[in-house]
Amino acid sequence: MPEPKPNPWPAPLPYAGKNEVRFHNRVFVHFSGCDYFRLARDPRLAAAAKKTLAETGLNVSASRLTTGNREVYLQLEAALAKFFHAGAALIVSDGYLAPLAAAQALAGRFTHAFVDERSHNALLDAARMLDCPVIKFPHRDAAALKKLLQKCGRNARALILTDGMFSGDGAVAPLRAYLKILPRPGLILVDDAHGAGVVGRTGQGSLEHAGVGRERIIQCGTLSKALGAFGGVVLSSVAVREQIMAHSRSFVGTTPLPPPLAGAALASVKILSRDTARRKRLFANLSWLRTRLRTAGWEIAETPGAIVRLPDLSDAEAARLKKNLLAAGIYPPFVKYGAVARGTFRFVISSEHTRAQLNKLAGVLGHFISTAR
Ligand SMILES: Cc1ncc(COP(=O)(O)O)c(C=O)c1O
């Protein structure tokens, strides 16, 4: 008899409350996923999706450039452009496709592409579409990038690709420094899947956080994290949007996201535009937890994103902490993903976590470090 293959899937984690999941028939508080404002199960998004479903059906079954365009897509793009103060917004089927669609439109315009070494896979794949050499640069290191740019010669036309907010630890890209060292007509392509809607004074993302304009930056985002819906968006000038519509194979040749999801995303943009208290709650939660953990003795980086990453632990320590968290009713967010291939504890904070839930987490982590010394 052949050996049964091990199941490659993590256990399903159905929601069991606003901040809870069901795992092996028990309910645990969770600090994972990127539904930062818990909008994914907000009844207003569900109602908007239902209404759009009744009006449009589930799917348009065609490219937007043939018979697949709908009013709700245009409304969503107008709302996104307004929220992010961008010249234009173009929605694409998901967040992964957003930088790819932009890069396909930009192919042939650049002599060199520079990608932050810890960029998301979406950017690594996007860089391959540019038809130019792709060079990785050290993570968030503007000085190292400057040296690499200087080696390219006077006629170089460079594109820098970077995450806006890095989901591993919540750090942001130094966009202002990059703009300073990037000779014209160079551009920056930012994957702001985690920053858009979250960081910056009004939630416009890593550009607003860095205090830089949009003239030389294309910002890509997802509608599935802060916005709690689904889909991707490219925020750019009208000219770049037109180039994507004309030249991007992945835009021209795909069915757009289902209209009900666009309806839900539109409801979400309206909520986030009005309800600024959510962002205040998110950062108050983050700051409260970080202070408690530092007081307990943890070294926790001060990053702009709503992520608390623990310092790396040995395998034995990680196993013990997982056990302690589970015993306290907290699902252990130990991630092995992308740049954190070795595995690390990464707690994603939400505006809707209660103080009691944060207190429980701080208690477990405080006890762990006091007994580890
Ligand atoms: C940095 C980054 N870019 C892109 C994506 C892809 O977005 P989506 O899930 O909407 O395809 C993700 C999703 O996890 C992400 O973290």
The ligand as an SDF file (V2000), in Angstrom:
LIG
                    3D

 16 16  0  0  0  0  0  0  0  0999 V2000
    2.1980   42.9530   -0.3990 C   0  0  0  0  0  0  0  0  0  0  0  0
    1.0990   42.2170   -1.1010 C   0  0  0  0  0  0  0  0  0  0  0  0
    0.8880   42.4470   -2.4050 N   0  0  0  0  0  0  0  0  0  0  0  0
   -0.0940   41.8370   -3.0870 C   0  0  0  0  0  0  0  0  0  0  0  0
   -0.9140   40.9270   -2.4830 C   0  0  0  0  0  0  0  0  0  0  0  0
   -1.9880   40.2510   -3.2840 C   0  0  0  0  0  0  0  0  0  0  0  0
   -3.2240   40.8390   -3.0410 O   0  0  0  0  0  0  0  0  0  0  0  0
   -4.5420   39.9840   -3.3350 P   0  0  0  0  0  0  0  0  0  0  0  0
   -4.6430   39.0160   -2.2230 O   0  0  0  0  0  0  0  0  0  0  0  0
   -5.6410   40.9970   -3.3960 O   0  0  0  0  0  0  0  0  0  0  0  0
   -4.3170   39.3060   -4.6440 O   0  0  0  0  0  0  0  0  0  0  0  0
   -0.7420   40.6370   -1.1300 C   0  0  0  0  0  0  0  0  0  0  0  0
   -1.6550   39.6550   -0.4940 C   0  0  0  0  0  0  0  0  0  0  0  0
   -1.4330   38.9910    0.4210 O   0  0  0  0  0  0  0  0  0  0  0  0
    0.2930   41.2950   -0.4020 C   0  0  0  0  0  0  0  0  0  0  0  0
    0.5040   41.0380    0.8770 O   0  0  0  0  0  0  0  0  0  0  0  0
  1  2  1  0
  2  3  1  0
  2 15  2  0
  3  4  2  0
  4  5  1  0
  5  6  1  0
  5 12  2  0
  6  7  1  0
  7  8  1  0
  8  9  2  0
  8 10  1  0
  8 11  1  0
 12 13  1  0
 12 15  1  0
 13 14  2  0
 15 16  1  0
M  END
$$$$
